[in-house]
Amino acid sequence: MYCRNFYAPFSEVLRIALLVISIGSASTAMAASPSELAREAEALARQGNMTEAMERMQEAADALWGLQQFKIVETTLLIDGEPQQTAILRSGEALTISALLAGFSYEGSDDNLSVSFAVDVDIRHANGRVLASMQDFASVSQTVSGRVAEFSIEMNLTTPALLDGDYEAAFTLRDLASGQAAQFVQGFSIKGILGTMPQQGN
């Protein structure tokens, strides 16, 4: 698996927009919630203390970010780099999927942030029977210049020796910084064998 640089900057404009939303919403959360921090930032700005106001706004944005849950926004099946609806492969060919992630956490300091993910996968028959399991079959870690709203990874899974039929690849993506995980399933069909790979029962 490798990472493409598809991440989108979490811009200052977006930070301010999120804070405005927080200010306008009713706060029932505990102390130091994003909305409370945003109100503190507004009060400091009205007092003319812009340095502390901006610091408090940053704290509010960080707190808001921390409320997110790690999730897979969307997945795209790729064949020869082009999006496809279905995957019909020969046994031994690679199943390629792009996954757009959000709600992940960071490691490191603000001037040296990084994101890290690991992927587990189960190969299942269409009837749900697990044929193969691979933990940590792929991983990615990348330094980013600042907080990003989304991060895209591309996974390449070489299909094992399988008889013709319908199968599923069940992926579990783990955000190593937060310990959270998210799952998705990609169906595929096998028709034929790549090269001289011997065919095995499923």
C-alpha positions as CSV (number, residue, x, y, z in Angstrom):
1,M,0.0,0.0,0.0
2,Y,1.2,3.5,-0.7
3,C,0.0,7.0,-0.1
4,R,-0.9,9.5,-2.7
5,N,-0.7,13.2,-1.7
6,F,-4.4,13.8,-1.9
7,Y,-4.7,15.4,1.5
8,A,-6.6,18.7,1.7
9,P,-5.3,21.5,4.0
10,F,-7.4,22.3,7.0
11,S,-7.3,26.0,6.2
12,E,-7.6,28.9,8.5
13,V,-10.9,29.9,6.7
14,L,-12.3,26.5,7.5
15,R,-11.1,26.8,11.1
16,I,-12.9,30.1,11.5
17,A,-16.1,28.8,9.8
18,L,-16.1,25.9,12.2
19,L,-15.7,28.2,15.2
20,V,-18.5,30.4,14.0
21,I,-20.7,27.3,13.9
22,S,-19.6,26.4,17.4
23,I,-20.3,29.9,18.8
24,G,-23.8,29.8,17.4
25,S,-24.7,26.4,18.8
26,A,-25.9,25.7,22.3
27,S,-23.3,24.2,24.6
28,T,-24.2,21.2,26.8
29,A,-20.7,19.7,26.8
30,M,-18.2,19.7,29.6
31,A,-15.8,22.6,30.2
32,A,-13.3,23.5,27.5
33,S,-15.7,22.4,24.7
34,P,-15.1,23.9,21.3
35,S,-18.0,26.3,21.6
36,E,-16.8,27.5,25.0
37,L,-13.3,28.0,23.8
38,A,-14.6,29.9,20.8
39,R,-16.6,32.2,23.0
40,E,-13.5,32.9,25.1
41,A,-11.6,33.7,21.9
42,E,-14.4,36.1,20.8
43,A,-14.3,37.8,24.3
44,L,-10.5,38.2,24.1
45,A,-10.7,39.7,20.6
46,R,-13.3,42.2,21.8
47,Q,-10.9,43.2,24.6
48,G,-8.2,43.8,22.0
49,N,-6.0,40.8,23.1
50,M,-5.7,39.3,19.6
51,T,-2.7,37.1,20.4
52,E,-4.5,35.2,23.1
53,A,-7.7,35.2,21.1
54,M,-5.9,33.5,18.2
55,E,-4.4,31.0,20.6
56,R,-7.8,30.2,22.0
57,M,-9.3,29.9,18.5
58,Q,-6.6,27.3,17.8
59,E,-7.5,25.5,21.0
60,A,-11.1,25.5,19.9
61,A,-10.3,24.1,16.5
62,D,-8.1,21.4,18.1
63,A,-11.0,20.5,20.5
64,L,-13.4,20.3,17.6
65,W,-11.1,18.1,15.7
66,G,-10.8,15.8,18.7
67,L,-14.6,15.2,18.6
68,Q,-14.3,13.5,15.2
69,Q,-14.6,9.7,14.8
70,F,-12.2,7.9,12.5
71,K,-14.1,6.9,9.4
72,I,-13.8,5.9,5.8
73,V,-15.5,8.7,3.7
74,E,-15.5,6.7,0.5
75,T,-13.8,3.9,-1.4
76,T,-13.0,3.6,-5.1
77,L,-12.3,0.4,-6.9
78,L,-9.5,1.0,-9.5
79,I,-8.5,-1.0,-12.6
80,D,-5.6,0.4,-14.5
81,G,-6.0,3.6,-12.5
82,E,-9.6,4.1,-13.6
83,P,-12.6,3.9,-11.3
84,Q,-14.7,0.8,-11.8
85,Q,-18.0,-0.6,-10.4
86,T,-17.1,-4.2,-10.4
87,A,-13.9,-6.3,-10.3
88,I,-13.5,-9.4,-12.4
89,L,-9.9,-10.7,-11.9
90,R,-7.8,-13.7,-12.6
91,S,-6.5,-15.5,-9.6
92,G,-3.2,-13.8,-8.7
93,E,-4.1,-10.4,-10.1
94,A,-4.1,-7.4,-7.8
95,L,-7.2,-5.8,-6.3
96,T,-6.6,-2.0,-6.1
97,I,-8.8,0.2,-3.9
98,S,-8.4,3.9,-3.0
99,A,-9.8,4.9,0.4
100,L,-10.5,8.4,1.6
101,L,-10.1,8.8,5.4
102,A,-11.3,11.4,7.9
103,G,-11.4,11.9,11.6
104,F,-7.9,10.5,12.2
105,S,-5.5,11.6,14.9
106,Y,-1.9,12.9,14.7
107,E,1.4,12.0,16.3
108,G,4.2,14.4,17.0
109,S,4.2,18.2,17.7
110,D,2.5,20.9,15.7
111,D,5.6,21.6,13.6
112,N,6.2,17.9,12.9
113,L,2.9,16.1,12.6
114,S,2.5,12.6,11.1
115,V,-0.4,10.2,10.4
116,S,-0.1,6.5,10.5
117,F,-2.4,3.7,9.4
118,A,-2.3,-0.1,9.3
119,V,-4.6,-2.4,7.3
120,D,-5.9,-5.9,8.1
121,V,-7.8,-7.9,5.5
122,D,-9.9,-11.1,5.4
123,I,-10.6,-12.9,2.1
124,R,-14.0,-14.5,2.3
125,H,-16.1,-16.7,0.1
126,A,-19.4,-15.1,-1.0
127,N,-21.1,-17.4,1.6
128,G,-19.1,-15.6,4.4
129,R,-16.5,-18.3,5.0
130,V,-13.1,-16.8,5.8
131,L,-10.5,-18.3,3.5
132,A,-7.4,-16.2,4.5
133,S,-6.6,-13.5,7.0
134,M,-3.7,-11.1,6.9
135,Q,-3.0,-8.8,9.8
136,D,-0.9,-5.7,9.1
137,F,-0.7,-6.7,5.5
138,A,-0.1,-3.0,4.7
139,S,0.8,0.2,6.5
140,V,1.5,3.8,5.8
141,S,3.1,6.6,7.8
142,Q,3.6,10.1,6.5
143,T,4.6,13.5,7.8
144,V,2.2,16.3,7.0
145,S,2.9,20.1,7.0
146,G,-0.3,20.8,9.0
147,R,-3.6,19.4,10.0
148,V,-5.5,18.0,7.1
149,A,-9.2,17.3,6.8
150,E,-8.9,14.1,4.6
151,F,-6.2,11.7,3.7
152,S,-6.2,9.2,0.8
153,I,-4.4,5.9,0.7
154,E,-4.3,3.3,-2.1
155,M,-4.2,-0.4,-1.3
156,N,-3.0,-3.2,-3.6
157,L,-4.0,-6.7,-2.6
158,T,-2.7,-9.6,-4.7
159,T,-5.5,-12.2,-4.8
160,P,-4.5,-15.7,-3.6
161,A,-5.0,-18.8,-5.6
162,L,-8.8,-19.2,-5.8
163,L,-11.3,-21.1,-7.9
164,D,-13.6,-19.2,-10.2
165,G,-16.4,-17.6,-8.2
166,D,-17.5,-14.6,-6.1
167,Y,-15.5,-13.4,-3.1
168,E,-15.1,-10.5,-0.7
169,A,-12.1,-8.7,0.7
170,A,-13.0,-7.3,4.2
171,F,-10.6,-4.5,5.1
172,T,-10.0,-3.1,8.5
173,L,-8.2,0.2,8.6
174,R,-6.6,1.2,11.9
175,D,-5.6,4.7,12.9
176,L,-2.5,4.1,14.9
177,A,-2.5,7.4,16.7
178,S,-6.0,7.1,18.2
179,G,-6.5,3.3,18.2
180,Q,-9.8,3.6,16.3
181,A,-10.7,1.4,13.4
182,A,-13.1,1.5,10.4
183,Q,-14.1,-1.3,8.0
184,F,-15.3,-1.8,4.5
185,V,-16.0,-4.7,2.2
186,Q,-15.1,-5.0,-1.5
187,G,-16.6,-7.7,-3.6
188,F,-14.7,-9.3,-6.5
189,S,-15.0,-12.2,-8.9
190,I,-12.3,-14.7,-10.0
191,K,-12.4,-16.0,-13.6
192,G,-9.3,-17.8,-14.6
193,I,-5.7,-18.0,-13.4
194,L,-2.9,-15.5,-13.9
195,G,0.1,-17.2,-15.5
196,T,0.9,-20.7,-14.3
197,M,-0.4,-20.2,-10.8
198,P,-1.9,-23.6,-9.7
199,Q,-5.6,-23.5,-8.9
200,Q,-6.6,-24.5,-5.4
201,G,-9.9,-25.4,-3.8
202,N,-11.8,-22.8,-2.0
